[in-house]
């Protein structure tokens, strides 16, 4: 039996803090010892970018705007599902809404140490470089 294909979208969310960029991590639902980027299913009629912004708002209480899609998308298996997650660099605009999950804002080095998965860590490093290049 082959795994069911699932498309998701997520946000690598940043804000500019006093010491430079800070990244948003959320505590994972399935394993609360893990820290991840907010992500979730793309709903019918949504683009991946719209889904990423919605998921960030629902899970972390943060609204923002998409800056660009980050490559590559991340693939993993969860149970009997083959999951493909398209991540977007999102600039935070407002963080005053209630969050579904515990959140942390961390400078890049601390976020890289805290985030659980190596592929997500590589995405974080790429996002930090992208922010450094921005005017």
N, CA, C and O atoms as CSV, one atom per row, in Angstrom:
chain,resi,resn,atom,element,x,y,z
A,1,UNK,N,N,0.840,-1.193,0.000
A,1,UNK,CA,C,0.000,0.000,0.000
A,1,UNK,C,C,0.879,1.248,0.000
A,1,UNK,O,O,1.791,1.360,0.820
A,2,UNK,N,N,0.620,2.174,-0.898
A,2,UNK,CA,C,1.444,3.369,-0.975
A,2,UNK,C,C,0.913,4.443,-0.029
A,2,UNK,O,O,-0.265,4.468,0.326
A,3,UNK,N,N,1.818,5.319,0.362
A,3,UNK,CA,C,1.458,6.394,1.287
A,3,UNK,C,C,0.578,7.412,0.579
A,3,UNK,O,O,0.717,7.645,-0.622
A,4,UNK,N,N,-0.324,8.011,1.333
A,4,UNK,CA,C,-1.191,9.066,0.815
A,4,UNK,C,C,-0.381,10.361,0.737
A,4,UNK,O,O,0.311,10.731,1.686
A,5,UNK,N,N,-0.478,11.046,-0.413
A,5,UNK,CA,C,0.235,12.314,-0.604
A,5,UNK,C,C,-0.531,13.447,0.082
A,5,UNK,O,O,-1.736,13.599,-0.118
A,6,UNK,N,N,0.171,14.235,0.887
A,6,UNK,CA,C,-0.445,15.354,1.592
A,6,UNK,C,C,0.366,16.614,1.304
A,6,UNK,O,O,1.585,16.631,1.479
A,7,UNK,N,N,-0.316,17.666,0.864
A,7,UNK,CA,C,0.342,18.953,0.600
A,7,UNK,C,C,0.067,19.896,1.769
A,7,UNK,O,O,-1.081,20.088,2.171
A,8,UNK,N,N,1.140,20.481,2.310
A,8,UNK,CA,C,1.016,21.436,3.396
A,8,UNK,C,C,1.808,22.693,3.054
A,8,UNK,O,O,2.603,22.714,2.114
A,9,UNK,N,N,1.571,23.733,3.840
A,9,UNK,CA,C,2.316,24.981,3.692
A,9,UNK,C,C,2.664,25.484,5.081
A,9,UNK,O,O,1.927,25.267,6.043
A,10,UNK,N,N,3.806,26.161,5.168
A,10,UNK,CA,C,4.242,26.677,6.460
A,10,UNK,C,C,4.996,27.975,6.318
A,10,UNK,O,O,5.335,28.405,5.215
A,11,UNK,N,N,5.252,28.588,7.452
A,11,UNK,CA,C,5.936,29.877,7.466
A,11,UNK,C,C,7.212,29.850,8.270
A,11,UNK,O,O,7.250,29.351,9.394
A,12,UNK,N,N,8.272,30.401,7.670
A,12,UNK,CA,C,9.494,30.731,8.402
A,12,UNK,C,C,9.336,32.226,8.669
A,12,UNK,O,O,9.635,33.068,7.822
A,13,UNK,N,N,8.855,32.525,9.880
A,13,UNK,CA,C,8.422,33.877,10.220
A,13,UNK,C,C,9.545,34.611,10.954
A,13,UNK,O,O,10.196,34.059,11.842
A,14,UNK,N,N,9.753,35.869,10.560
A,14,UNK,CA,C,10.767,36.667,11.247
A,14,UNK,C,C,10.230,38.049,11.580
A,14,UNK,O,O,9.273,38.541,10.982
A,15,UNK,N,N,10.885,38.649,12.555
A,15,UNK,CA,C,10.674,40.054,12.879
A,15,UNK,C,C,12.055,40.633,13.168
A,15,UNK,O,O,12.988,39.904,13.504
A,16,UNK,N,N,12.171,41.938,13.033
A,16,UNK,CA,C,13.451,42.568,13.339
A,16,UNK,C,C,13.428,43.026,14.791
A,16,UNK,O,O,12.670,43.922,15.163
A,17,UNK,N,N,14.268,42.400,15.601
A,17,UNK,CA,C,14.382,42.741,17.013
A,17,UNK,C,C,15.546,43.689,17.227
A,17,UNK,O,O,16.198,44.098,16.266
A,18,UNK,N,N,15.816,44.045,18.482
A,18,UNK,CA,C,16.898,44.997,18.767
A,18,UNK,C,C,18.275,44.489,18.321
A,18,UNK,O,O,19.154,45.286,17.992
A,19,UNK,N,N,18.464,43.164,18.310
A,19,UNK,CA,C,19.759,42.606,17.922
A,19,UNK,C,C,19.764,42.031,16.517
A,19,UNK,O,O,20.695,41.317,16.146
A,20,UNK,N,N,18.729,42.334,15.720
A,20,UNK,CA,C,18.646,41.783,14.376
A,20,UNK,C,C,17.435,40.880,14.248
A,20,UNK,O,O,16.509,40.964,15.055
A,21,UNK,N,N,17.432,40.013,13.239
A,21,UNK,CA,C,16.244,39.185,13.010
A,21,UNK,C,C,16.021,38.151,14.111
A,21,UNK,O,O,16.967,37.607,14.681
A,22,UNK,N,N,14.751,37.900,14.391
A,22,UNK,CA,C,14.329,36.848,15.317
A,22,UNK,C,C,13.331,35.971,14.574
A,22,UNK,O,O,12.500,36.462,13.810
A,23,UNK,N,N,13.426,34.661,14.811
A,23,UNK,CA,C,12.564,33.707,14.114
A,23,UNK,C,C,11.568,33.081,15.075
A,23,UNK,O,O,11.853,32.880,16.256
A,24,UNK,N,N,10.400,32.781,14.541
A,24,UNK,CA,C,9.302,32.208,15.312
A,24,UNK,C,C,9.315,30.683,15.216
A,24,UNK,O,O,9.322,30.123,14.120
A,25,UNK,N,N,9.318,30.024,16.358
A,25,UNK,CA,C,9.159,28.573,16.419
A,25,UNK,C,C,7.932,28.269,17.259
A,25,UNK,O,O,7.580,29.034,18.156
A,26,UNK,N,N,7.277,27.140,16.964
A,26,UNK,CA,C,6.133,26.690,17.750
A,26,UNK,C,C,6.400,25.274,18.253
A,26,UNK,O,O,7.120,24.500,17.621
A,27,UNK,N,N,5.810,24.952,19.394
A,27,UNK,CA,C,5.947,23.608,19.944
A,27,UNK,C,C,5.082,22.652,19.125
A,27,UNK,O,O,3.918,22.942,18.848
A,28,UNK,N,N,5.658,21.507,18.736
A,28,UNK,CA,C,4.938,20.526,17.918
A,28,UNK,C,C,3.814,19.881,18.716
A,28,UNK,O,O,3.929,19.682,19.925
A,29,UNK,N,N,2.714,19.556,18.016
A,29,UNK,CA,C,1.571,18.881,18.654
A,29,UNK,C,C,1.876,17.416,18.952
A,29,UNK,O,O,1.659,16.943,20.068
A,30,UNK,N,N,2.387,16.694,17.933
A,30,UNK,CA,C,2.606,15.251,18.088
A,30,UNK,C,C,3.677,14.926,19.119
A,30,UNK,O,O,3.534,13.964,19.874
A,31,UNK,N,N,4.750,15.717,19.161
A,31,UNK,CA,C,5.822,15.510,20.132
A,31,UNK,C,C,6.207,16.864,20.704
A,31,UNK,O,O,6.988,17.595,20.096
A,32,UNK,N,N,5.661,17.209,21.881
A,32,UNK,CA,C,5.887,18.541,22.460
A,32,UNK,C,C,7.349,18.850,22.810
A,32,UNK,O,O,7.664,19.980,23.184
A,33,UNK,N,N,8.238,17.866,22.695
A,33,UNK,CA,C,9.654,18.164,22.931
A,33,UNK,C,C,10.283,18.789,21.683
A,33,UNK,O,O,11.412,19.277,21.732
A,34,UNK,N,N,9.550,18.771,20.563
A,34,UNK,CA,C,10.063,19.310,19.306
A,34,UNK,C,C,9.598,20.748,19.089
A,34,UNK,O,O,8.476,21.119,19.435
A,35,UNK,N,N,10.496,21.548,18.507
A,35,UNK,CA,C,10.179,22.919,18.099
A,35,UNK,C,C,10.284,22.979,16.587
A,35,UNK,O,O,11.276,22.538,16.007
A,36,UNK,N,N,9.249,23.530,15.944
A,36,UNK,CA,C,9.134,23.504,14.488
A,36,UNK,C,C,8.633,24.863,13.988
A,36,UNK,O,O,8.290,25.746,14.775
A,37,UNK,N,N,8.600,25.004,12.662
A,37,UNK,CA,C,7.929,26.160,12.053
A,37,UNK,C,C,6.435,25.860,11.973
A,37,UNK,O,O,6.050,24.710,11.758
A,38,UNK,N,N,5.588,26.877,12.142
A,38,UNK,CA,C,4.145,26.640,11.983
A,38,UNK,C,C,3.818,26.188,10.562
A,38,UNK,O,O,4.342,26.730,9.588
A,39,UNK,N,N,2.941,25.185,10.458
A,39,UNK,CA,C,2.573,24.647,9.145
A,39,UNK,C,C,1.257,23.907,9.266
A,39,UNK,O,O,0.792,23.620,10.369
A,40,UNK,N,N,0.657,23.597,8.116
A,40,UNK,CA,C,-0.576,22.829,8.135
A,40,UNK,C,C,-1.093,22.587,6.733
A,40,UNK,O,O,-0.472,22.976,5.744
A,41,UNK,N,N,-2.237,21.940,6.670
A,41,UNK,CA,C,-2.847,21.547,5.396
A,41,UNK,C,C,-3.299,22.750,4.585
A,41,UNK,O,O,-3.749,23.758,5.130
A,42,UNK,N,N,-3.170,22.621,3.282
A,42,UNK,CA,C,-3.688,23.625,2.356
A,42,UNK,C,C,-5.160,23.285,2.125
A,42,UNK,O,O,-5.486,22.179,1.694
A,43,UNK,N,N,-6.035,24.229,2.410
A,43,UNK,CA,C,-7.469,23.985,2.265
A,43,UNK,C,C,-7.908,24.197,0.824
A,43,UNK,O,O,-7.255,24.905,0.057
A,44,UNK,N,N,-9.014,23.575,0.473
A,44,UNK,CA,C,-9.558,23.661,-0.894
A,44,UNK,C,C,-9.733,25.132,-1.273
A,44,UNK,O,O,-10.308,25.918,-0.520
A,45,UNK,N,N,-9.225,25.485,-2.454
A,45,UNK,CA,C,-9.356,26.848,-2.939
A,45,UNK,C,C,-8.260,27.793,-2.487
A,45,UNK,O,O,-8.225,28.942,-2.928
A,46,UNK,N,N,-7.359,27.341,-1.615
A,46,UNK,CA,C,-6.272,28.176,-1.121
A,46,UNK,C,C,-5.003,27.952,-1.943
A,46,UNK,O,O,-4.755,26.851,-2.433
A,47,UNK,N,N,-4.220,28.992,-2.085
A,47,UNK,CA,C,-2.861,28.809,-2.592
A,47,UNK,C,C,-1.991,28.402,-1.406
A,47,UNK,O,O,-2.376,28.582,-0.251
A,48,UNK,N,N,-0.825,27.857,-1.701
A,48,UNK,CA,C,0.093,27.473,-0.626
A,48,UNK,C,C,0.507,28.698,0.196
A,48,UNK,O,O,0.629,28.611,1.418
A,49,UNK,N,N,0.722,29.837,-0.469
A,49,UNK,CA,C,1.134,31.048,0.247
A,49,UNK,C,C,0.047,31.524,1.210
A,49,UNK,O,O,0.343,31.909,2.342
A,50,UNK,N,N,-1.197,31.499,0.768
A,50,UNK,CA,C,-2.318,31.911,1.623
A,50,UNK,C,C,-2.451,30.948,2.811
A,50,UNK,O,O,-2.694,31.378,3.938
A,51,UNK,N,N,-2.292,29.653,2.550
A,51,UNK,CA,C,-2.359,28.650,3.616
A,51,UNK,C,C,-1.253,28.877,4.641
A,51,UNK,O,O,-1.489,28.749,5.843
A,52,UNK,N,N,-0.047,29.213,4.179
A,52,UNK,CA,C,1.075,29.448,5.100
A,52,UNK,C,C,0.756,30.609,6.045
A,52,UNK,O,O,0.969,30.503,7.252
A,53,UNK,N,N,0.251,31.705,5.502
A,53,UNK,CA,C,-0.091,32.869,6.330
A,53,UNK,C,C,-1.201,32.507,7.321
A,53,UNK,O,O,-1.141,32.891,8.489
A,54,UNK,N,N,-2.208,31.771,6.856
A,54,UNK,CA,C,-3.314,31.364,7.734
A,54,UNK,C,C,-2.813,30.464,8.864
A,54,UNK,O,O,-3.175,30.661,10.024
A,55,UNK,N,N,-1.987,29.483,8.527
A,55,UNK,CA,C,-1.486,28.558,9.543
A,55,UNK,C,C,-0.641,29.282,10.591
A,55,UNK,O,O,-0.738,28.976,11.779
A,56,UNK,N,N,0.175,30.227,10.170
A,56,UNK,CA,C,0.985,31.003,11.115
A,56,UNK,C,C,0.068,31.769,12.063
A,56,UNK,O,O,0.315,31.827,13.268
A,57,UNK,N,N,-0.994,32.357,11.508
A,57,UNK,CA,C,-1.924,33.124,12.339
A,57,UNK,C,C,-2.664,32.210,13.322
A,57,UNK,O,O,-2.806,32.549,14.497
A,58,UNK,N,N,-3.136,31.046,12.840
A,58,UNK,CA,C,-3.868,30.133,13.719
A,58,UNK,C,C,-2.974,29.550,14.810
A,58,UNK,O,O,-3.328,29.576,15.989
A,59,UNK,N,N,-1.820,29.029,14.417
A,59,UNK,CA,C,-0.970,28.310,15.371
A,59,UNK,C,C,-0.202,29.234,16.305
A,59,UNK,O,O,-0.010,28.917,17.479
A,60,UNK,N,N,0.242,30.394,15.777
A,60,UNK,CA,C,1.129,31.252,16.556
A,60,UNK,C,C,0.535,32.609,16.918
A,60,UNK,O,O,1.128,33.349,17.704
A,61,UNK,N,N,-0.636,32.951,16.353
A,61,UNK,CA,C,-1.247,34.243,16.653
A,61,UNK,C,C,-0.539,35.412,15.989
A,61,UNK,O,O,-0.674,36.557,16.421
A,62,UNK,N,N,0.225,35.117,14.922
A,62,UNK,CA,C,1.026,36.141,14.255
A,62,UNK,C,C,0.518,36.333,12.823
A,62,UNK,O,O,0.418,35.378,12.053
A,63,UNK,N,N,0.200,37.582,12.485
A,63,UNK,CA,C,-0.146,37.876,11.089
A,63,UNK,C,C,1.104,38.420,10.408
A,63,UNK,O,O,1.991,38.977,11.053
A,64,UNK,N,N,1.153,38.248,9.100
A,64,UNK,CA,C,2.333,38.730,8.387
A,64,UNK,C,C,2.114,38.697,6.894
A,64,UNK,O,O,1.017,38.410,6.415
A,65,UNK,N,N,3.185,38.997,6.159
A,65,UNK,CA,C,3.108,39.005,4.703
A,65,UNK,C,C,4.225,38.136,4.132
A,65,UNK,O,O,5.339,38.096,4.653
A,66,UNK,N,N,3.891,37.449,3.053
A,66,UNK,CA,C,4.859,36.581,2.391
A,66,UNK,C,C,5.899,37.438,1.684
A,66,UNK,O,O,5.562,38.364,0.946
A,67,UNK,N,N,7.166,37.118,1.918
A,67,UNK,CA,C,8.274,37.783,1.239
A,67,UNK,C,C,8.664,36.971,0.010
A,67,UNK,O,O,8.847,37.523,-1.075
A,68,UNK,N,N,8.792,35.639,0.187
A,68,UNK,CA,C,9.133,34.770,-0.941
A,68,UNK,C,C,8.991,33.314,-0.533
A,68,UNK,O,O,8.988,32.992,0.655
A,69,UNK,N,N,8.875,32.437,-1.518
A,69,UNK,CA,C,8.863,31.001,-1.246
A,69,UNK,C,C,10.297,30.549,-1.010
A,69,UNK,O,O,11.214,30.973,-1.714
A,70,UNK,N,N,10.484,29.691,-0.019
A,70,UNK,CA,C,11.805,29.134,0.282
A,70,UNK,C,C,11.926,27.772,-0.375
A,70,UNK,O,O,10.971,26.994,-0.382
A,71,UNK,N,N,13.072,27.486,-0.915
A,71,UNK,CA,C,13.315,26.202,-1.579
A,71,UNK,C,C,14.421,25.473,-0.831
A,71,UNK,O,O,15.280,26.119,-0.232
A,72,UNK,N,N,14.423,24.171,-0.850
A,72,UNK,CA,C,13.414,23.291,-1.425
A,72,UNK,C,C,12.262,23.095,-0.450
A,72,UNK,O,O,12.374,23.432,0.729
A,73,UNK,N,N,11.156,22.551,-0.942
A,73,UNK,CA,C,10.082,22.157,-0.025
A,73,UNK,C,C,10.606,20.961,0.770
A,73,UNK,O,O,11.520,20.267,0.325
A,74,UNK,N,N,10.029,20.727,1.937
A,74,UNK,CA,C,10.496,19.633,2.793
A,74,UNK,C,C,9.533,18.456,2.689
A,74,UNK,O,O,8.315,18.629,2.701
A,75,UNK,N,N,10.096,17.267,2.588
A,75,UNK,CA,C,9.302,16.041,2.489
A,75,UNK,C,C,9.624,15.134,3.674
A,75,UNK,O,O,10.777,14.992,4.081
A,76,UNK,N,N,8.570,14.525,4.213
A,76,UNK,CA,C,8.755,13.539,5.271
A,76,UNK,C,C,7.556,12.612,5.304
A,76,UNK,O,O,6.522,12.893,4.698
A,77,UNK,N,N,7.702,11.512,6.011
A,77,UNK,CA,C,6.608,10.564,6.170
A,77,UNK,C,C,6.075,10.664,7.583
A,77,UNK,O,O,6.840,10.695,8.547
A,78,UNK,N,N,4.759,10.715,7.701
A,78,UNK,CA,C,4.092,10.759,8.999
A,78,UNK,C,C,3.000,9.699,8.975
A,78,UNK,O,O,1.970,9.875,8.322
A,79,UNK,N,N,3.225,8.596,9.687
A,79,UNK,CA,C,2.269,7.489,9.647
A,79,UNK,C,C,2.200,6.940,8.244
A,79,UNK,O,O,3.214,6.519,7.687
A,80,UNK,N,N,0.991,6.939,7.654
A,80,UNK,CA,C,0.834,6.437,6.283
A,80,UNK,C,C,0.754,7.578,5.272
A,80,UNK,O,O,0.272,7.388,4.155
A,81,UNK,N,N,1.227,8.770,5.663
A,81,UNK,CA,C,1.176,9.917,4.774
A,81,UNK,C,C,2.571,10.336,4.319
A,81,UNK,O,O,3.518,10.361,5.105
A,82,UNK,N,N,2.673,10.659,3.044
A,82,UNK,CA,C,3.879,11.261,2.485
A,82,UNK,C,C,3.595,12.760,2.409
A,82,UNK,O,O,2.776,13.196,1.600
A,83,UNK,N,N,4.266,13.550,3.246
A,83,UNK,CA,C,3.948,14.961,3.403
A,83,UNK,C,C,4.971,15.824,2.662
A,83,UNK,O,O,6.178,15.627,2.798
A,84,UNK,N,N,4.475,16.772,1.885
A,84,UNK,CA,C,5.311,17.749,1.200
A,84,UNK,C,C,4.910,19.126,1.728
A,84,UNK,O,O,3.755,19.530,1.590
A,85,UNK,N,N,5.865,19.851,2.336
A,85,UNK,CA,C,5.562,21.162,2.917
A,85,UNK,C,C,6.308,22.247,2.142
A,85,UNK,O,O,7.536,22.233,2.050
A,86,UNK,N,N,5.542,23.184,1.590
A,86,UNK,CA,C,6.122,24.360,0.942
A,86,UNK,C,C,6.199,25.461,1.994
A,86,UNK,O,O,5.188,25.848,2.579
A,87,UNK,N,N,7.411,25.959,2.225
A,87,UNK,CA,C,7.622,26.999,3.236
A,87,UNK,C,C,7.827,28.354,2.572
A,87,UNK,O,O,8.402,28.466,1.490
A,88,UNK,N,N,7.332,29.379,3.266
A,88,UNK,CA,C,7.444,30.758,2.801
A,88,UNK,C,C,8.107,31.599,3.877
A,88,UNK,O,O,7.826,31.445,5.065
A,89,UNK,N,N,8.992,32.492,3.447
A,89,UNK,CA,C,9.551,33.487,4.348
A,89,UNK,C,C,8.454,34.519,4.567
A,89,UNK,O,O,7.947,35.109,3.613
A,90,UNK,N,N,8.090,34.734,5.829
A,90,UNK,CA,C,6.990,35.644,6.172
A,90,UNK,C,C,7.498,36.690,7.154
A,90,UNK,O,O,8.074,36.361,8.191
A,91,UNK,N,N,7.277,37.953,6.811
A,91,UNK,CA,C,7.626,39.048,7.713
A,91,UNK,C,C,6.445,39.278,8.652
A,91,UNK,O,O,5.329,39.537,8.200
A,92,UNK,N,N,6.691,39.184,9.953
A,92,UNK,CA,C,5.631,39.357,10.941
A,92,UNK,C,C,5.157,40.806,10.951
A,92,UNK,O,O,5.956,41.737,10.855
A,93,UNK,N,N,3.837,40.977,11.070
A,93,UNK,CA,C,3.255,42.320,11.137
A,93,UNK,C,C,2.650,42.583,12.518
A,93,UNK,O,O,2.806,43.670,13.074
A,94,UNK,N,N,1.964,41.589,13.062
A,94,UNK,CA,C,1.249,41.759,14.332
A,94,UNK,C,C,1.257,40.423,15.058
A,94,UNK,O,O,0.935,39.389,14.473
A,95,UNK,N,N,1.625,40.445,16.329
A,95,UNK,CA,C,1.688,39.207,17.107
A,95,UNK,C,C,0.785,39.284,18.332
A,95,UNK,O,O,1.137,38.791,19.403
A,96,UNK,N,N,-0.387,39.907,18.169
A,96,UNK,CA,C,-1.244,40.146,19.337
A,96,UNK,C,C,-2.432,39.189,19.437
A,96,UNK,O,O,-3.191,39.248,20.403
A,97,UNK,N,N,-2.597,38.318,18.457
A,97,UNK,CA,C,-3.748,37.403,18.481
A,97,UNK,C,C,-3.443,36.193,19.372
A,97,UNK,O,O,-2.278,35.888,19.626
A,98,UNK,N,N,-4.487,35.504,19.845
A,98,UNK,CA,C,-4.241,34.302,20.644
A,98,UNK,C,C,-3.618,33.195,19.787
A,98,UNK,O,O,-3.955,33.043,18.612
A,99,UNK,N,N,-2.718,32.435,20.381
A,99,UNK,CA,C,-2.024,31.355,19.674
A,99,UNK,C,C,-2.530,29.996,20.153
A,99,UNK,O,O,-2.871,29.827,21.324
A,100,UNK,N,N,-2.573,29.012,19.217
A,100,UNK,CA,C,-2.963,27.644,19.572
A,100,UNK,C,C,-1.807,26.901,20.253
A,100,UNK,O,O,-2.023,25.950,21.004
A,101,UNK,N,N,-0.593,27.345,19.982
A,101,UNK,CA,C,0.580,26.629,20.474
A,101,UNK,C,C,1.512,27.559,21.238
A,101,UNK,O,O,1.428,28.782,21.127
A,102,UNK,N,N,2.403,26.952,22.016
A,102,UNK,CA,C,3.452,27.722,22.672
A,102,UNK,C,C,4.412,28.219,21.597
A,102,UNK,O,O,4.767,27.474,20.683
A,103,UNK,N,N,4.830,29.471,21.706
A,103,UNK,CA,C,5.708,30.065,20.694
A,103,UNK,C,C,6.987,30.592,21.337
A,103,UNK,O,O,7.035,30.875,22.535
A,104,UNK,N,N,8.014,30.714,20.512
A,104,UNK,CA,C,9.274,31.344,20.922
A,104,UNK,C,C,9.802,32.172,19.765
A,104,UNK,O,O,9.766,31.742,18.612
A,105,UNK,N,N,10.295,33.369,20.084
A,105,UNK,CA,C,11.025,34.196,19.120
A,105,UNK,C,C,12.489,34.079,19.499
A,105,UNK,O,O,12.866,34.363,20.636
A,106,UNK,N,N,13.321,33.659,18.542
A,106,UNK,CA,C,14.732,33.423,18.834
A,106,UNK,C,C,15.628,34.017,17.756
A,106,UNK,O,O,15.275,34.028,16.577
A,107,UNK,N,N,16.804,34.515,18.178
A,107,UNK,CA,C,17.795,34.961,17.195
A,107,UNK,C,C,18.247,33.731,16.410
A,107,UNK,O,O,18.106,32.610,16.898
A,108,UNK,N,N,18.791,33.920,15.195
A,108,UNK,CA,C,19.105,32.766,14.345
A,108,UNK,C,C,19.921,31.657,15.009
A,108,UNK,O,O,19.600,30.481,14.840
A,109,UNK,N,N,20.962,32.001,15.755
A,109,UNK,CA,C,21.799,30.960,16.372
A,109,UNK,C,C,21.000,30.141,17.380
A,109,UNK,O,O,21.125,28.917,17.422
A,110,UNK,N,N,20.176,30.810,18.197
A,110,UNK,CA,C,19.363,30.090,19.189
A,110,UNK,C,C,18.267,29.282,18.499
A,110,UNK,O,O,17.962,28.166,18.921
A,111,UNK,N,N,17.674,29.833,17.445
A,111,UNK,CA,C,16.643,29.103,16.704
A,111,UNK,C,C,17.247,27.848,16.069
A,111,UNK,O,O,16.620,26.788,16.078
A,112,UNK,N,N,18.458,27.961,15.518
A,112,UNK,CA,C,19.119,26.810,14.888
A,112,UNK,C,C,19.405,25.718,15.916
A,112,UNK,O,O,19.334,24.531,15.600
A,113,UNK,N,N,19.730,26.121,17.149
A,113,UNK,CA,C,19.984,25.121,18.211
A,113,UNK,C,C,18.686,24.488,18.709
A,113,UNK,O,O,18.682,23.334,19.139
A,114,UNK,N,N,17.589,25.237,18.651
A,114,UNK,CA,C,16.313,24.797,19.227
A,114,UNK,C,C,15.489,23.954,18.261
A,114,UNK,O,O,14.839,22.991,18.667
A,115,UNK,N,N,15.518,24.318,16.988
A,115,UNK,CA,C,14.681,23.623,16.005
A,115,UNK,C,C,15.093,22.153,15.937
A,115,UNK,O,O,16.275,21.825,16.042
A,116,UNK,N,N,14.126,21.290,15.764
A,116,UNK,CA,C,14.365,19.860,15.922
A,116,UNK,C,C,14.988,19.186,14.711
A,116,UNK,O,O,15.887,18.359,14.864
A,117,UNK,N,N,14.533,19.519,13.522
A,117,UNK,CA,C,14.923,18.741,12.338
A,117,UNK,C,C,16.006,19.445,11.514
A,117,UNK,O,O,15.969,20.662,11.332
A,118,UNK,N,N,16.971,18.660,11.019
A,118,UNK,CA,C,18.092,19.214,10.252
A,118,UNK,C,C,17.641,19.932,8.995
A,118,UNK,O,O,18.178,20.989,8.664
A,119,UNK,N,N,16.647,19.370,8.276
A,119,UNK,CA,C,16.202,20.022,7.037
A,119,UNK,C,C,15.556,21.376,7.343
A,119,UNK,O,O,15.698,22.317,6.562
A,120,UNK,N,N,14.851,21.481,8.465
A,120,UNK,CA,C,14.261,22.761,8.873
A,120,UNK,C,C,15.365,23.734,9.291
A,120,UNK,O,O,15.257,24.938,9.057
A,121,UNK,N,N,16.421,23.214,9.906
A,121,UNK,CA,C,17.562,24.054,10.299
A,121,UNK,C,C,18.212,24.658,9.046
A,121,UNK,O,O,18.584,25.831,9.044
A,122,UNK,N,N,18.346,23.862,7.990
A,122,UNK,CA,C,18.917,24.378,6.742
A,122,UNK,C,C,18.014,25.460,6.141
A,122,UNK,O,O,18.507,26.452,5.603
A,123,UNK,N,N,16.706,25.270,6.231
A,123,UNK,CA,C,15.761,26.274,5.748
A,123,UNK,C,C,15.921,27.577,6.540
A,123,UNK,O,O,15.898,28.665,5.963
A,124,UNK,N,N,16.080,27.465,7.840
A,124,UNK,CA,C,16.280,28.619,8.721
A,124,UNK,C,C,17.547,29.382,8.317
A,124,UNK,O,O,17.529,30.609,8.225
A,125,UNK,N,N,18.629,28.669,8.082
A,125,UNK,CA,C,19.895,29.307,7.708
A,125,UNK,C,C,19.735,30.049,6.381
A,125,UNK,O,O,20.224,31.168,6.226
A,126,UNK,N,N,19.044,29.416,5.422
A,126,UNK,CA,C,18.779,30.075,4.145
A,126,UNK,C,C,17.923,31.318,4.319
A,126,UNK,O,O,18.164,32.336,3.671
A,127,UNK,N,N,16.925,31.242,5.189
A,127,UNK,CA,C,16.045,32.388,5.446
A,127,UNK,C,C,16.834,33.530,6.083
A,127,UNK,O,O,16.635,34.692,5.728
A,128,UNK,N,N,17.722,33.213,7.013
A,128,UNK,CA,C,18.536,34.248,7.670
A,128,UNK,C,C,19.429,34.946,6.644
A,128,UNK,O,O,19.602,36.164,6.696
A,129,UNK,N,N,19.995,34.173,5.712
A,129,UNK,CA,C,20.822,34.776,4.651
A,129,UNK,C,C,19.979,35.686,3.759
A,129,UNK,O,O,20.427,36.756,3.349
A,130,UNK,N,N,18.758,35.250,3.466
A,130,UNK,CA,C,17.850,36.040,2.623
A,130,UNK,C,C,17.544,37.374,3.287
A,130,UNK,O,O,17.518,38.405,2.613
A,131,UNK,N,N,17.315,37.374,4.584
A,131,UNK,CA,C,17.006,38.608,5.322
A,131,UNK,C,C,18.215,39.534,5.314
A,131,UNK,O,O,18.059,40.747,5.173
A,132,UNK,N,N,19.420,38.983,5.463
A,132,UNK,CA,C,20.645,39.794,5.441
A,132,UNK,C,C,20.800,40.518,4.110
A,132,UNK,O,O,21.329,41.630,4.067
A,133,UNK,N,N,20.345,39.900,3.027
A,133,UNK,CA,C,20.473,40.496,1.688
A,133,UNK,C,C,19.429,41.568,1.417
A,133,UNK,O,O,19.566,42.344,0.471
A,134,UNK,N,N,18.386,41.618,2.240
A,134,UNK,CA,C,17.295,42.576,1.983
A,134,UNK,C,C,17.770,43.991,2.308
A,134,UNK,O,O,18.554,44.196,3.234
A,135,UNK,N,N,17.278,44.978,1.524
A,135,UNK,CA,C,17.691,46.378,1.779
A,135,UNK,C,C,17.142,46.911,3.089
A,135,UNK,O,O,17.398,48.062,3.443
